[in-house]
Amino acid sequence: FEGEFGFFPVAWQPGGKLVLVSETRGEDGNDLHTLDVGTGEMKPLFQPEVSAAFTDFEWLPDGSGFYLATNVDREFMALAFYSLSDGEMTFLETPEQDVESVELSGDGRYLSWATNDDGYSVLHAMDRSTGERLETPELPPGAYSTRFAKNASLLGIRVNGPATPGDVFTWNIESGELTHPVESSLAGLDPAQFAMPKSLSYTARDGVELHGLLYLPDPKKFSGKRPLVVQVHGGPTAQSRPVFRQVEQYLVNQGIAVFAVNVRGSTGYGKTYARLDNQEKRLDSVRDLVDTVEFLGGHVSLDTGRAAVMGGSYGGYMV
């Protein structure tokens, strides 16, 4: 198959000839097709009137259908299942948060996914043979990426958090055992020096609720109001999440506070929020930086008279 713009094969049907193909549609959406590699026939599955996202496809072992995350006709990404036989999609989990990292075990028995709780990942799992929701292990805070072992009930979990540069855990679902096979080197740094961010929400001048993560220097080491750096992520269709951010941690350890802002246009807060900066609305997101500094000016620990802004890519445009 040859097409114009952005067509990407994303998931091959087990034992079959169908490939799920994603077609790019705007910054934060895509249409979904099936491509029969035997005949070359491409059929659309989802081409909604309002652009939506379809991601994280996990086929059943028999190829009869697949799990996915999607926000079609919804604000947030939900966990859903699509059946090939009846051509229908069923929503299984519809939280007021984005579902991500959908994974199915090799034998199809266990299903795992995560939700994005203001940037922090929350792990979920279920036994498909019983429908039972499983108790998940306690993990360090941060953003998670997951992958099931092919022939075992083992879930690999990579944790990227404020004090965890990329540790890997394995969870044996059947025994409940959690192991820590890969512990990232901190190169001699004291993990107690890493600042844990506080999530803040506040209102822009036009009533839109804005978001961000505030990293504060240790008040025992730095007295008085601290200067501030506002850090703007790239994208713009992205989100500042509580992951390991070495530049921000360095600044905080020099006594400079950092606010990782999620202006309108960021993901993680619903489809409407992610599209509030589209086209001629782009300058509204720039104005959010002014409102951000005004809001932070009321914080007892911050001196916004000494403020700077930094960012790369889209964040560079914002600077």
KOLGUDO-610132 format. One record per atom (N, C-alpha, C): residue in one letter; x, y, z. Coordinates in steps of 0.2 Angstrom, whole numbers, padded with zeros to 4 digits, always signed. Layout:
<sites>
aXYZ;...
</sites>
This chain:
<sites>
f+0004-0006+0000;f+0000+0000+0000;f+0004+0006+0000;e+0003+0011-0004;e+0006+0017-0004;e+0001+0023-0003;g+0002+0027+0001;g-0002+0033+0003;g+0002+0039+0004;e-0002+0045+0004;e+0001+0051+0005;e+0001+0053+0012;f+0006+0057+0015;f+0006+0059+0022;f+0008+0054+0026;g+0004+0053+0032;g+0007+0049+0037;g+0003+0042+0038;f+0005+0037+0035;f+0002+0030+0036;f+0007+0026+0039;f+0005+0022+0045;f+0010+0018+0049;f+0007+0012+0051;p+0011+0006+0049;p+0008+0000+0052;p+0010-0001+0059;v+0005-0003+0063;v+0005-0002+0070;v+0004-0009+0074;a+0001-0014+0071;a+0000-0020+0074;a-0003-0026+0070;w+0001-0031+0069;w-0001-0037+0065;w-0005-0042+0068;q-0010-0044+0065;q-0015-0049+0068;q-0011-0056+0068;p-0011-0059+0074;p-0008-0065+0075;p-0011-0070+0071;g-0007-0074+0067;g-0009-0079+0063;g-0013-0077+0057;g-0014-0070+0056;g-0018-0068+0050;g-0015-0064+0046;k-0019-0060+0041;k-0016-0056+0036;k-0018-0049+0037;l-0020-0047+0042;l-0022-0040+0044;l-0017-0036+0047;v-0016-0030+0045;v-0012-0026+0049;v-0016-0020+0050;l-0016-0017+0057;l-0019-0011+0058;l-0014-0006+0056;v-0017-0001+0053;v-0013+0005+0050;v-0016+0011+0052;s-0012+0015+0055;s-0014+0022+0058;s-0012+0027+0053;e-0017+0032+0052;e-0016+0037+0047;e-0016+0044+0051;t-0011+0048+0051;t-0010+0054+0055;t-0016+0059+0053;r-0019+0062+0058;r-0024+0067+0057;r-0023+0072+0062;g-0019+0077+0061;g-0018+0083+0065;g-0013+0081+0071;e-0012+0086+0075;e-0007+0085+0081;e-0009+0079+0085;d-0015+0078+0087;d-0016+0073+0092;d-0022+0068+0090;g-0022+0067+0084;g-0027+0062+0082;g-0025+0057+0076;n-0028+0052+0075;n-0027+0047+0069;n-0033+0043+0067;d-0034+0042+0061;d-0039+0037+0059;d-0036+0030+0059;l-0040+0025+0059;l-0038+0018+0059;l-0040+0014+0054;h-0036+0010+0050;h-0038+0006+0045;h-0035-0001+0046;t-0038-0006+0042;t-0035-0013+0042;t-0033-0014+0035;l-0027-0016+0034;l-0024-0018+0028;l-0023-0026+0027;d-0026-0029+0022;d-0026-0036+0021;d-0019-0037+0016;v-0014-0039+0019;v-0008-0040+0015;v-0008-0045+0010;g-0014-0049+0010;g-0014-0054+0005;g-0017-0051-0002;t-0022-0047-0001;t-0026-0044-0006;t-0024-0036-0008;g-0020-0033-0002;g-0019-0026-0003;g-0025-0022-0002;e-0030-0024+0001;e-0036-0020+0002;e-0036-0017+0008;m-0037-0010+0008;m-0037-0006+0014;m-0044-0004+0016;k-0046-0005+0022;k-0053-0004+0024;k-0053+0001+0030;p-0056+0006+0030;p-0056+0011+0036;p-0060+0007+0042;l-0058+0008+0048;l-0061+0006+0054;l-0064+0012+0058;f-0060+0017+0058;f-0062+0023+0062;f-0060+0029+0058;q-0065+0033+0056;q-0064+0040+0053;q-0069+0045+0056;p-0068+0046+0062;p-0074+0050+0066;p-0074+0057+0063;e-0080+0060+0063;e-0080+0067+0061;e-0076+0072+0065;v-0076+0071+0072;v-0071+0075+0076;v-0065+0070+0077;s-0059+0073+0075;s-0053+0069+0076;s-0052+0066+0083;a-0050+0059+0083;a-0049+0056+0089;a-0042+0052+0089;a-0040+0050+0094;a-0034+0046+0095;a-0035+0038+0096;f-0031+0034+0092;f-0032+0027+0093;f-0025+0024+0094;t-0023+0021+0100;t-0017+0019+0101;t-0017+0012+0105;d-0010+0010+0107;d-0009+0004+0111;d-0013-0002+0109;f-0012-0004+0103;f-0016-0010+0101;f-0013-0016+0103;e-0018-0021+0106;e-0016-0027+0108;e-0021-0033+0106;w-0018-0037+0101;w-0023-0042+0098;w-0024-0048+0103;l-0029-0051+0103;l-0030-0057+0106;l-0026-0062+0102;p-0024-0067+0106;p-0020-0072+0103;p-0023-0076+0097;d-0030-0076+0096;d-0033-0079+0091;d-0034-0074+0085;g-0033-0068+0086;g-0034-0063+0081;g-0041-0061+0080;s-0045-0063+0085;s-0052-0061+0084;s-0054-0054+0085;g-0050-0050+0089;g-0051-0043+0090;g-0045-0041+0094;f-0045-0034+0096;f-0040-0031+0099;f-0042-0026+0105;y-0038-0025+0110;y-0039-0020+0115;y-0035-0014+0112;l-0037-0008+0114;l-0034-0002+0112;l-0036+0004+0117;a-0033+0009+0117;a-0035+0016+0120;a-0037+0021+0115;t-0042+0024+0117;t-0045+0029+0112;t-0049+0034+0116;n-0050+0040+0113;n-0054+0045+0116;n-0059+0047+0110;v-0061+0043+0106;v-0066+0044+0101;v-0073+0045+0105;d-0076+0051+0103;d-0082+0053+0107;d-0082+0054+0114;r-0075+0055+0117;r-0074+0056+0124;r-0069+0062+0125;e-0068+0064+0131;e-0063+0069+0132;e-0056+0065+0134;f-0057+0060+0137;f-0051+0056+0139;f-0050+0049+0136;m-0044+0047+0135;m-0042+0040+0133;m-0045+0035+0137;a-0049+0030+0134;a-0052+0025+0138;a-0050+0018+0135;l-0051+0013+0139;l-0049+0006+0137;l-0055+0003+0134;a-0053+0001+0128;a-0059-0002+0124;a-0057-0009+0121;f-0062-0012+0118;f-0060-0018+0114;f-0064-0018+0108;y-0061-0020+0102;y-0064-0020+0096;y-0065-0028+0093;s-0071-0030+0092;s-0072-0036+0089;s-0072-0036+0082;l-0068-0041+0078;l-0069-0041+0071;l-0075-0044+0068;s-0078-0049+0072;s-0084-0053+0070;s-0090-0048+0069;d-0091-0044+0074;d-0097-0040+0074;d-0095-0032+0072;g-0089-0031+0072;g-0087-0024+0069;g-0089-0019+0074;e-0089-0021+0081;e-0091-0016+0086;e-0086-0015+0091;m-0085-0009+0094;m-0081-0007+0099;m-0084-0006+0106;t-0082-0009+0111;t-0085-0009+0118;t-0080-0005+0122;f-0082+0000+0126;f-0078+0003+0131;f-0078-0001+0138;l-0072-0002+0140;l-0072-0006+0146;l-0070-0002+0153;e-0066+0003+0152;e-0064+0007+0157;e-0064+0014+0155;t-0068+0019+0158;t-0069+0026+0155;t-0067+0031+0161;p-0061+0031+0164;p-0060+0036+0169;p-0059+0043+0167;e-0060+0047+0171;e-0059+0054+0170;e-0051+0056+0170;q-0047+0051+0167;q-0040+0052+0166;q-0039+0048+0160;d-0033+0049+0157;d-0031+0046+0151;d-0028+0039+0152;v-0031+0034+0149;v-0028+0027+0149;v-0022+0026+0144;e-0017+0023+0146;e-0011+0022+0142;e-0008+0015+0144;s-0003+0014+0140;s+0001+0008+0141;s-0003+0001+0142;v-0007+0000+0137;v-0011-0006+0137;v-0007-0012+0135;e-0007-0017+0139;e-0003-0023+0137;e-0007-0029+0139;l-0006-0034+0134;l-0009-0041+0135;l-0004-0046+0136;s-0005-0051+0140;s+0000-0056+0141;s+0000-0061+0135;g+0005-0065+0134;g+0006-0069+0128;g+0000-0074+0127;d-0002-0076+0133;d-0008-0081+0132;d-0015-0078+0132;g-0015-0072+0133;g-0021-0068+0133;g-0025-0068+0139;r-0022-0070+0144;r-0026-0071+0151;r-0026-0064+0155;y-0020-0061+0155;y-0019-0055+0159;y-0019-0049+0155;l-0022-0044+0157;l-0023-0037+0154;l-0020-0032+0159;s-0016-0027+0157;s-0014-0022+0161;s-0014-0015+0157;w-0015-0010+0161;w-0015-0003+0158;w-0013+0001+0164;a-0012+0008+0162;a-0011+0013+0167;a-0015+0019+0166;t-0016+0023+0171;t-0020+0029+0170;t-0015+0035+0172;n-0016+0040+0169;n-0012+0046+0170;n-0015+0051+0175;d-0013+0050+0181;d-0016+0054+0186;d-0012+0061+0187;d-0013+0066+0184;d-0010+0072+0184;d-0002+0071+0183;g-0001+0067+0178;g+0006+0066+0176;g+0009+0059+0179;y+0007+0057+0185;y+0009+0051+0188;y+0005+0045+0185;s+0009+0040+0184;s+0006+0033+0181;s+0003+0029+0187;v-0003+0027+0186;v-0006+0022+0191;v-0007+0015+0187;l-0004+0010+0190;l-0005+0004+0186;l-0011+0000+0188;h-0014-0003+0183;h-0020-0007+0184;h-0019-0014+0180;a-0023-0019+0182;a-0022-0026+0179;a-0029-0030+0181;m-0030-0035+0176;m-0036-0039+0177;m-0034-0046+0174;d-0038-0051+0177;d-0037-0058+0175;d-0043-0059+0170;r-0042-0059+0164;r-0047-0060+0159;r-0051-0066+0159;s-0049-0071+0162;s-0052-0078+0163;s-0058-0077+0168;t-0057-0073+0173;t-0062-0072+0178;t-0065-0065+0178;g-0062-0060+0175;g-0064-0053+0175;g-0062-0050+0182;e-0058-0053+0186;e-0056-0050+0192;e-0051-0045+0191;r-0052-0039+0195;r-0046-0034+0195;r-0041-0036+0200;l-0035-0035+0198;l-0029-0038+0202;l-0026-0032+0206;e-0024-0034+0212;e-0020-0029+0216;e-0013-0028+0213;t-0011-0022+0212;t-0005-0021+0209;t+0000-0019+0214;p+0007-0020+0212;p+0012-0019+0217;p+0013-0012+0218;e+0016-0010+0224;e+0018-0003+0225;e+0025-0001+0222;l+0025+0004+0218;l+0030+0006+0214;l+0032+0013+0215;p+0039+0015+0214;p+0041+0022+0215;p+0036+0027+0210;p+0035+0033+0213;p+0031+0037+0209;p+0034+0039+0202;g+0030+0040+0197;g+0033+0043+0191;g+0029+0041+0185;a+0032+0040+0179;a+0028+0038+0173;a+0031+0031+0171;y+0026+0026+0170;y+0028+0019+0169;y+0027+0018+0161;s+0031+0013+0159;s+0030+0010+0152;s+0031+0002+0154;t+0027-0002+0151;t+0026-0009+0152;t+0027-0013+0146;r+0028-0020+0148;r+0029-0025+0142;r+0028-0032+0146;f+0024-0036+0143;f+0023-0043+0145;f+0028-0047+0142;a+0031-0052+0146;a+0035-0057+0143;a+0031-0061+0138;k+0034-0064+0133;k+0030-0067+0128;k+0027-0074+0131;n+0031-0078+0135;n+0028-0084+0137;n+0028-0085+0144;a+0027-0080+0148;a+0027-0080+0155;a+0022-0075+0158;s+0019-0076+0164;s+0015-0071+0167;s+0019-0066+0170;l+0024-0063+0167;l+0028-0058+0170;l+0027-0051+0166;l+0026-0046+0170;l+0026-0039+0167;l+0032-0035+0169;g+0035-0033+0164;g+0041-0028+0165;g+0038-0021+0165;i+0041-0017+0170;i+0039-0011+0171;i+0045-0006+0172;r+0045-0001+0167;r+0051+0004+0168;r+0048+0010+0171;v+0051+0012+0177;v+0049+0018+0181;v+0054+0024+0179;n+0051+0029+0177;n+0054+0035+0176;n+0051+0040+0180;g+0055+0042+0186;g+0052+0047+0191;g+0057+0052+0193;p+0054+0057+0197;p+0059+0062+0199;p+0065+0060+0202;a+0065+0054+0206;a+0071+0052+0209;a+0073+0045+0206;t+0070+0043+0201;t+0071+0036+0198;t+0073+0037+0190;p+0079+0037+0188;p+0081+0039+0181;p+0078+0034+0176;g+0076+0028+0178;g+0074+0023+0173;g+0075+0016+0176;d+0073+0014+0182;d+0073+0008+0185;d+0068+0003+0181;v+0070-0003+0181;v+0066-0009+0179;v+0064-0014+0184;f+0057-0015+0185;f+0054-0020+0189;f+0051-0025+0185;t+0050-0031+0188;t+0046-0036+0185;t+0041-0039+0190;w+0035-0039+0188;w+0030-0042+0192;w+0027-0048+0190;n+0028-0053+0194;n+0025-0060+0193;n+0018-0060+0195;i+0013-0060+0190;i+0006-0059+0192;i+0004-0065+0196;e+0006-0071+0194;e+0003-0077+0197;e+0006-0078+0204;s+0012-0076+0206;s+0014-0076+0213;s+0014-0070+0216;g+0013-0064+0213;g+0013-0058+0216;g+0020-0055+0218;e+0025-0058+0216;e+0032-0056+0218;e+0034-0050+0213;l+0037-0045+0216;l+0040-0040+0213;l+0047-0040+0214;t+0051-0040+0208;t+0058-0040+0208;t+0061-0033+0205;h+0067-0032+0207;h+0070-0025+0204;h+0077-0027+0201;p+0076-0030+0195;p+0083-0032+0192;p+0087-0027+0189;v+0084-0021+0187;v+0089-0015+0185;v+0088-0009+0189;e+0093-0007+0192;e+0093-0001+0196;e+0098+0004+0193;s+0095+0010+0191;s+0099+0014+0188;s+0104+0017+0192;s+0110+0019+0189;s+0116+0022+0193;s+0114+0029+0194;l+0115+0032+0200;l+0115+0039+0201;l+0121+0042+0201;a+0126+0039+0199;a+0133+0041+0198;a+0136+0045+0204;g+0134+0042+0210;g+0136+0045+0217;g+0132+0051+0219;l+0127+0053+0216;l+0122+0058+0218;l+0118+0055+0224;d+0116+0059+0229;d+0112+0057+0234;d+0105+0058+0232;p+0101+0053+0232;p+0094+0053+0230;p+0090+0058+0234;a+0092+0059+0240;a+0088+0063+0245;a+0088+0070+0242;q+0093+0072+0238;q+0093+0079+0235;q+0088+0080+0230;f+0085+0075+0227;f+0081+0076+0221;f+0074+0079+0224;a+0072+0084+0221;a+0065+0087+0223;a+0060+0083+0220;m+0054+0082+0224;m+0048+0079+0222;m+0043+0085+0220;p+0041+0085+0214;p+0036+0091+0212;p+0029+0091+0215;k+0027+0097+0216;k+0020+0097+0219;k+0015+0099+0213;s+0010+0096+0212;s+0005+0097+0206;s+0001+0103+0208;l+0001+0108+0204;l-0003+0114+0205;l-0008+0115+0199;s-0014+0118+0200;s-0019+0120+0195;s-0021+0127+0197;y-0022+0131+0192;y-0024+0138+0193;y-0028+0140+0187;t-0031+0146+0187;t-0035+0149+0182;t-0032+0154+0178;a-0033+0153+0172;a-0030+0159+0167;a-0036+0164+0167;r-0034+0170+0164;r-0038+0176+0164;r-0045+0175+0160;d-0045+0170+0156;d-0051+0168+0152;d-0055+0163+0155;g-0053+0160+0161;g-0057+0155+0165;g-0054+0148+0164;v-0049+0147+0159;v-0047+0140+0158;v-0042+0138+0163;e-0043+0132+0166;e-0039+0129+0171;e-0032+0127+0168;l-0027+0130+0171;l-0020+0128+0169;l-0017+0123+0174;h-0011+0120+0172;h-0008+0115+0176;h-0001+0116+0176;g+0003+0113+0181;g+0010+0112+0181;g+0013+0109+0187;l+0019+0108+0187;l+0023+0104+0192;l+0028+0109+0195;l+0028+0110+0202;l+0032+0115+0205;l+0038+0111+0209;y+0044+0112+0207;y+0050+0110+0211;y+0053+0115+0215;l+0053+0114+0221;l+0055+0119+0226;l+0062+0117+0229;p+0067+0122+0230;p+0073+0120+0233;p+0072+0119+0241;d+0076+0115+0244;d+0076+0113+0251;d+0076+0120+0255;p+0071+0121+0259;p+0071+0127+0263;p+0076+0127+0268;k+0079+0121+0270;k+0084+0121+0275;k+0091+0123+0272;k+0091+0123+0266;k+0098+0125+0263;k+0097+0132+0260;f+0091+0134+0258;f+0091+0140+0254;f+0085+0144+0258;s+0087+0150+0261;s+0082+0154+0264;s+0079+0159+0260;g+0073+0162+0262;g+0071+0168+0258;g+0067+0165+0251;k+0064+0170+0248;k+0060+0169+0242;k+0065+0167+0236;r+0064+0162+0233;r+0068+0159+0228;r+0067+0161+0221;p+0072+0163+0217;p+0071+0164+0209;p+0067+0158+0206;l+0065+0160+0200;l+0060+0155+0197;l+0062+0154+0189;v+0062+0148+0187;v+0062+0146+0180;v+0056+0143+0178;v+0053+0145+0173;v+0047+0142+0170;v+0049+0138+0164;q+0048+0131+0165;q+0050+0127+0159;q+0044+0125+0155;v+0045+0125+0149;v+0039+0124+0144;v+0041+0118+0140;h+0037+0113+0140;h+0039+0107+0136;h+0038+0108+0128;g+0041+0103+0125;g+0040+0103+0117;g+0033+0101+0115;g+0032+0100+0109;g+0026+0097+0106;g+0023+0101+0101;p+0017+0105+0103;p+0014+0106+0109;p+0010+0101+0112;t+0009+0096+0108;t+0005+0090+0110;t+0009+0085+0114;a+0010+0087+0120;a+0014+0083+0125;a+0012+0086+0132;q+0016+0083+0137;q+0014+0085+0144;q+0020+0084+0148;s+0021+0089+0152;s+0027+0089+0157;s+0024+0084+0163;r+0028+0079+0164;r+0026+0074+0169;r+0032+0073+0174;p+0030+0070+0179;p+0035+0070+0185;p+0040+0064+0183;v+0044+0065+0178;v+0050+0060+0177;v+0056+0063+0179;f+0062+0059+0178;f+0068+0062+0180;f+0071+0067+0175;r+0071+0073+0178;r+0073+0079+0173;r+0079+0082+0176;q+0085+0080+0173;q+0092+0082+0176;q+0093+0090+0177;v+0091+0093+0171;v+0092+0101+0171;v+0088+0104+0177;e+0082+0102+0178;e+0077+0105+0183;e+0080+0103+0190;q+0082+0097+0191;q+0085+0095+0197;q+0091+0099+0199;y+0096+0100+0194;y+0102+0104+0195;y+0100+0111+0197;l+0095+0114+0194;l+0093+0121+0195;l+0090+0121+0203;v+0086+0117+0204;v+0083+0116+0211;v+0089+0116+0216;n+0094+0112+0215;n+0099+0111+0220;n+0104+0117+0220;q+0103+0122+0215;q+0107+0128+0215;q+0102+0133+0219;g+0097+0131+0221;g+0092+0136+0225;g+0087+0140+0220;i+0086+0137+0214;i+0082+0140+0209;i+0076+0136+0209;a+0070+0138+0210;a+0063+0135+0209;a+0062+0134+0202;v+0059+0128+0200;v+0057+0127+0193;v+0049+0125+0193;f+0046+0128+0188;f+0039+0126+0187;f+0038+0124+0180;a+0037+0117+0179;a+0036+0114+0173;a+0029+0115+0171;v+0027+0119+0167;v+0020+0121+0165;v+0017+0117+0160;n+0011+0116+0161;n+0007+0113+0155;n+0001+0118+0153;v+0003+0122+0149;v-0001+0127+0146;v-0007+0124+0142;r-0012+0127+0140;r-0017+0125+0136;r-0014+0122+0129;g-0016+0116+0127;g-0013+0113+0121;g-0009+0107+0123;s-0008+0106+0130;s-0005+0100+0133;s-0009+0095+0133;t-0007+0089+0133;t-0011+0082+0133;t-0011+0081+0141;g-0016+0076+0142;g-0016+0073+0149;g-0022+0076+0153;y-0025+0082+0150;y-0031+0085+0153;y-0037+0085+0149;g-0038+0081+0144;g-0044+0080+0140;g-0042+0083+0133;k-0047+0080+0128;k-0046+0082+0121;k-0047+0090+0120;t-0052+0092+0124;t-0054+0099+0123;t-0048+0104+0125;y-0045+0102+0130;y-0039+0106+0133;y-0033+0106+0128;a-0032+0100+0125;a-0026+0099+0120;a-0027+0103+0114;r-0033+0105+0112;r-0035+0109+0106;r-0036+0116+0107;l-0035+0118+0113;l-0037+0125+0114;l-0032+0130+0111;d-0026+0128+0109;d-0021+0132+0106;d-0021+0131+0098;n-0025+0128+0095;n-0025+0126+0088;n-0026+0133+0084;q-0022+0133+0079;q-0022+0138+0074;q-0022+0145+0077;e-0027+0149+0075;e-0026+0156+0078;e-0027+0157+0085;k-0028+0151+0089;k-0028+0151+0096;k-0021+0151+0099;r-0016+0150+0095;r-0009+0148+0098;r-0007+0154+0103;l-0009+0160+0102;l-0006+0165+0106;l-0009+0165+0113;d-0015+0162+0113;d-0018+0161+0120;d-0014+0157+0125;s-0010+0152+0122;s-0005+0148+0126;s+0001+0152+0128;v+0003+0156+0124;v+0008+0161+0125;v+0006+0165+0131;r+0000+0168+0131;r-0003+0172+0136;r-0003+0168+0143;d-0004+0162+0142;d-0004+0157+0149;d+0002+0158+0153;l+0008+0160+0149;l+0014+0160+0153;l+0014+0167+0157;v+0011+0172+0155;v+0010+0178+0159;v+0006+0177+0165;d+0000+0173+0164;d-0004+0171+0169;d-0001+0167+0174;t+0003+0162+0172;t+0007+0158+0176;t+0011+0161+0181;v+0015+0166+0178;v+0020+0170+0183;v+0016+0174+0188;e+0010+0177+0185;e+0006+0181+0190;e+0003+0176+0196;f+0001+0170+0194;f-0001+0166+0199;f+0004+0164+0204;l+0010+0162+0201;l+0016+0160+0205;l+0018+0166+0210;g+0017+0172+0208;g+0019+0178+0212;g+0016+0178+0219;g+0010+0174+0219;g+0007+0174+0226;g+0010+0168+0230;h+0015+0164+0228;h+0017+0159+0232;h+0022+0162+0237;v+0022+0159+0243;v+0026+0162+0248;v+0033+0161+0247;s+0035+0156+0243;s+0042+0154+0243;s+0045+0157+0236;l+0042+0160+0232;l+0044+0162+0226;l+0045+0170+0225;d+0050+0172+0221;d+0052+0179+0219;d+0051+0179+0212;t+0045+0181+0210;t+0044+0181+0202;t+0047+0187+0199;g+0050+0192+0203;g+0053+0197+0201;g+0060+0195+0198;r+0062+0189+0199;r+0068+0186+0196;r+0066+0179+0193;a+0063+0180+0187;a+0060+0174+0184;a+0063+0174+0177;a+0063+0168+0174;a+0066+0166+0167;a+0061+0161+0165;v+0062+0160+0158;v+0058+0155+0155;v+0063+0151+0150;m+0062+0144+0150;m+0066+0141+0145;m+0062+0135+0142;g+0065+0133+0136;g+0061+0127+0133;g+0065+0126+0126;g+0063+0120+0124;g+0066+0118+0117;g+0060+0116+0113;s+0062+0116+0106;s+0057+0114+0101;s+0051+0119+0102;y+0045+0117+0103;y+0039+0121+0104;y+0040+0125+0110;g+0043+0123+0115;g+0045+0127+0121;g+0050+0132+0119;g+0054+0131+0114;g+0058+0137+0112;g+0054+0142+0108;y+0049+0140+0105;y+0045+0145+0102;y+0041+0149+0107;m+0039+0146+0113;m+0036+0149+0118;m+0041+0154+0121;v+0047+0152+0122;v+0052+0157+0125;v+0053+0163+0121;
</sites>
